[in-house]
Amino acid sequence: MTSSAVMATPRPRAGSIDRPRLASGERSAGARTAASVLLLLLWLACASGPVAQTLTMSRRVAVEGVKTPIAQAVVDAWNVAFYLPAVIAGIVLIFRFVFVRNDLAPLVVLVLPWIWIIVNEYTRGGRISPQILLPIGVAVTFWAIQVRVGDLKLYALLTAVLAAVSMVLTWSAPTLMYMPQGFDAASDKSLTGLPLLAGFFSHPNSNGLFLLLALPLTHLFSRWYLRWTTAAVILTAIVWSSSRTALFGAAVWLVVMLLAVLLRTSLRRALSVVLVGLVAAIIVVPLITTDPEAYTARGAIWQFNLAQLHGTTQWLVGLGHTWYTDNYDMLRDALSTAAGHGHNVFVTYAVTGGLILVALIVVVLLNAARIAARLPRREHVAAMAFLCVLAAASITESAWRTEAPDTLFASMIVPLFVIATQSRLLASPPKGPLGDAPGEPLTRRTLAGRALKSAGATAAGGEGSSIRAGGPR
């Protein structure tokens, strides 16, 4: 007799409705919509302030830190809306902790820098502001509802539209867009011979940095014409801004794209090496710089800032989260009006939170890279390109943001949080006898195929036969 394997089909219960079951890793249309709405909300909460400021106030008479009543009302409204993720997190967390098993470790690692800032300020007797607590709520929200890296292509599209509108308005209505103090005149810094493009922001460097951090996300578009059109628009605006930090970051992005084309099996290792090298440069460059005029006078800022740290204790815990705002007048008089931060992530956060905070930031970046290594290839390349670009910008700017809402929070923190909270179940590439493609999601169909193969081999009595799962994997 020849034994055979029979797969029984469960009968539906009487009166039940036969609903299609989603494969593991797939989402319903409602879940995808919720993720997009959340991302849009956070983007608008951070970008609407500068846009409202530009459209409601003459930039010829703009004063730093002063907003029009309309712009301030818009900012206040979005600040209130920014608390919505915390409410969503509270609701969803109850469900997830009761019904869903999910790895908590990535979330804990991600929020460690903010926990340290809070603990450090509390021990100093400082005030813990809602702006410091909100990023933790946003991180928990992303962890709870599992926004995917692929959803971030919305940010690439929004930023490309913002860049296109800013360039069109700058060309057609220059009095509306150009800032005073020399931005409305071509300078030696300009690469195009045109006045520097500040867009809707108060400085060309801020505009360039906002655009740069969205550039890697253009790779998430599967259609080549969307991918390269959005990238071309953003790159054009970056060149027009002539922000040297943004141009360097764009060069790093190009290197990552070239590596993605040239390498296959060793791509993950190569991108990891690039990221580690850039992270090391964040720390090494300001420490070895001795020329005060280096990096557009950033050398003087680095030397002066680090000289404020005295003794082991201050190097470990810093001078306090609000040190720059509390001492801005002194910094302005000693250096310049641009000395409101350290113009380098290591310098800024060594001064405010010490080497402990710097170490926690490095851990978050490297852990995000480890998680990105498990993603499908397109998402992996986009995620690693973002991390590399973020590290590159952090060498000469304080690209890391710790408060929300902030004009760069949406472009910097949100993508980082999405990458760093990807579930192992959803992101991990399967390994097994069926030769799954690297980065392929682990689905119920794949698991069923493995079970059928095992059952078939057993039923065949060791003759080496197997049953192949029906349909494409």
Secondary structure, 3 states (H helix, E strand, C coil): CCCCCCCCCCCCCCCCCCCCCCCCCCCCHHHHHHHHHHHHHHHHHHHHHHHHHHHHCCHHHCCCCCCCHHHHHHHHHHHHHCCHHHHHHHHHHHHHHHHCCCCCHHHHHHHHHHHHHHHHHHHHCCCCCHHHHHHHHHHHHHHHHCCCHHHHHHHHHHHHHHHHHHHHHHHHCHHHHCCCCCCCCCCCCCCCCCCCCCCCCCCHHHHHHHHHHHHHHHHHCCCHHHHHHHHHHHHHHHHHHCCHHHHHHHHHHHHHHHHHHHCCCCHHHHHHHHHHHHHHHHHHHHHHCCCCCHHHHHHHHHHHHHCCCCHHHHHHHCCCCCHHHHCHHHHHHHCCCCCCCCCCHHHHHHHHHHHHHHHHHHHHHHHHHHHHCCCCHHHHHHHHHHHHHHHHHCCCCCCCCCCCCCCCHHHHHHHHHHHHCCCHHHHCCCCCCCCCCCCCCCCHHHHHHHHHHHHHHHHCCCCCCCCCCCCCC
